[in-house]
Amino acid sequence: MKALLWIGALTLTWTASAEGLRDPTRPPLAERHAAAAPRESAPTLSAVLNFNGERSAIFNGHLVHSGSTIGGYTILAVLEDGVRYRHEGQSQELHMPQTSSIKKPAVDVLRASSGVP
C-alpha cells in the first residue's frame, strides 16, 4: 500500500513539473502570433439587394438591413450601391465596384451573339 502511495506522489510531482515545459514540435512562430494583438481587417461588401423596395446587403458575409449590428459595425443605411455604417464612432460608406467592371454571364453573351432573345 505504501508503494502505491509513493508511486502516486511521484506521478503528481512529475506532472506538476512538466507543465512548464515547451512542446518541441510546436512551431516557434505560432507563439509570437498568439501574443500579437489581432488586427481587424477592412469590412467587405459582397452584394446590395433590393426586394420589393426593401434594400439589404451582404456585409462581412452577413445579410444586413438598415439598423443591423455586425461585430462592432452598425449599418446606418443600405444605399443603392453600398452601405453607410458606423464603426468606432466614425461614419463611413462602402460601395460596390462600378457596374462597368462587372462581367455579364456567358449565357447572356451567347444569346446576344446568336440573336436569340
N, C-alpha and C positions, 0 to 999 in steps of 0.2 A: 504494500500500500504506500509506503514511504517512497518507493521508487517511482510510482505513478505521479505522486505529488511533485517530486523532484523534476521529472520529465515535463510536467505541465508548467512548472515555474520557469524552466529553461526555454520552453517554447514561447511563453509570453515575453520573456526578456529578449529573445531573438527577434520576434515580430515587432516589438516596440523599437528596436534599434534599426530595423530595416525600413521604417517609414521615412527616414531622412535620406535614403539612397536615391540616386538619379537612375532612371531607366536608360541603359546604354544603347538601346535600339531606337530611342526617340530622337528624331531629327533636331538638331540644335536650333534651327530657325523657328520651329513651332513654339518654343518657349518665348522667343522675342516677339513674335506676332501676338501671342496671347496677352503679353504685358502691354502692348501698344494700345492706345485708345482707338476704338473703331471709328473709321472715317465714314461719314454719311455721304452716300452717293447722290448725284443730282436726280431730281424727280423725272419720271418718264411719262409721256402721254402717248398712248398707243392708238386711240380712236376717239372720235366725237360722234355721238349717235343722236338722232332726232326721231323719236317715235311718237306720233300723234301730237306733235307740237311740244313734247317734253324732251328736253335735252339731258343727256347723260354722257359720261366719258369713261374711258378705261385709263385710270391714273395710277401709276405704280402697280399695275397688274390687278387693280380692283375697280369694280363698277361703282362709280360715284355720281351723285347728283349735287345740286347746289345745297350747301349746308353739311355735307358729309365730312367726317374727320377720319383721316387715314395716317397713322404713325406720325403725329405731330404736324400734319398738313391739314388745314381746314379749307375746303373748297367753297369759295365765296360765290362764284358763278361759273356756269358752263356756257362758254361763248360759242359762236358759230363755228370757229376753227380752233378752239383751245379752251383753256380753263384759267380763271383767276383764283389764286389761292393765297393763304396767309401761312407763313412759317416763321417761327421765332420772332413774331411781332412785325414782320415785313410782308407787305402785299406785293405779289409778283404775278406775271402772266406767262403761260407756257402755251405755245401754238403748234399746230400740226405743220409739217412741211408744206410748201406751195404745191398746189394741185398739178402744176406742170411737171413736177418731178415724180408723180405717181404714175406707174405704168398701168396700162389697160390690160385686162385679162386676155390671154391668147385667143379665146373663143370670140371675143368682140372683134379682134383684128381679122380673124379668118372670115367672119360674117361680112365685115365691111369690104374685104377684098373680093369676095365671091358674089356680092350683090344680093345676098340673102338677108331679108330683114330680121 
